[in-house]
Amino acid sequence: VVGVARSGRHTFTKPPALFIRLIEGHGVEGDAHAGATVKHRSRVAVDPSQPNLRQVHLIASERLDSLSAGGFRVSPGVLGENVTTSGIDLFGLSTGTRLGLGHDAEIGITGLRNPCVQLERYQKGLMAATL
């Protein structure tokens, strides 16, 4: 883990934090996306009772490095992730994989986060660069 972030509001970026607290079945304490049911506005509009499979967002620092090399202004938390990792092939992790974070935390991988139009609003070309 090279960075952590959280935001109590539904914002595109999350400010870096010194630490985060992961709560089983809930997500990141104090984060707008935490909870047992969906919190992403688009998914709430469809069915607010569906389970929240996006309680903790991850991104690899290597991905941020490649985007930066492409001219994009990115750093931990800027793309809305809670945890920035290093040395882990996040794209290679299967759904259901258990991943240890820090000394005591373990999370379950529920799937990939789909890039959305907010990336393009943040910086032109960023959505295409993440696909």
Buried (B, 14 or more C-beta within 10 A) or exposed (E): BEBBBBBEEEEEBBEBBEEBBBBEEBBBEEBBBBBEEBBBEEBBEEEEEEEBEBBBBBBBBBBBEBBEEEEBEBBBBBBBBBBBBEEBEBEEBEEEEEBEBEEEBEBEBBEEBEBBEBBBEBBEEBBEBBE
